[in-house]
């Protein structure tokens, strides 16, 4: 920060913060993950007990998508008019 433009009113840190303890941080530590589009989702504690890693969560969700997709496609086929069913192939 340029000392010539420093304004005490712009300082939002509380005076009791010890800035000497704020060393050792790594700037841009997660920027690559952010660029890749990683989505972070917070699991409820009871769900996190069952799903210990991201792969187990992904596997369960893929299965749910497959089941829901099959049920959805069957429901659409049953409620669609006969001409619509044959038009889809």
N, C-alpha and C positions, 0 to 999 in steps of 0.2 A: 504494500500500500504506500502510495506517495505521501510523505509526511506533510507536504505543503497543502494537500487537500484533505487531510484528516480532520474530522469534525467529531468532537466528543459526543454530540447528540446522535450521531449515526452508529455509535458503538452499542451493540445490543447484548454484549457479554456482561454478565453480572460481575461485580468487583471481586466476589469471593472465589471465582474460578482461578485456579493456578495454571497459567499458560505453560509453565515449565513441564507439566504433566501431559501436555498435548503433543508430545514429540513421538516420532517413530511411525507415524501413519504413512500409508502408501497411497499416493494420489493415483486415481484411475485404476484401482485394483480390480474392479469388476466391469470395466468398460467393455471388454471383449464379450463377456456374457450378455451384457445389455445390447450390444450391437447384433448379436446372434438371435435376439428375440426371446431369451429365456423368460419364462413366466414363473414367478415365485408365488406359491399358494400356501397359505397358513392352514394347517390341518388342526382340527379340534383334538384335544389330548386323547380322547377315547379312540378316535380314528387313527391317530399316530401310533397308538399301541399295537394296532393290527398291521398297519402298513409301515414297515421299517425303512423303506427306501423308495426312491422315485420309480424304479422299475416295477415294484409290486403295485403301486398306485396306478401306473400306466396300464399294466396287465388287467387289473380289475376294471378300469374304465373302458378299455377296448372290448372286454367281454360284455359289459353292460351295453355298450353301443351296438354290438352285434345282436344281442338279445332284443333290445328295443327296436333295432332296425328290422329284424325279422318279423316281430309282432306288428310293427307299423305297416310294413309292406303287405302282410296278410290281411290286416284290417282294411287297407285301401282297396285291395283286390276284391274283398267281399262286399264293399259298399259301392264300388264303382259300377256304373251301368255296363251292360254286356258289350256294347259297341266300344266303350273306352278301354275295356280289358283286351279286346282283340286288336285295337289300334296300337297298343303299347308293344305288342309282340310277345 
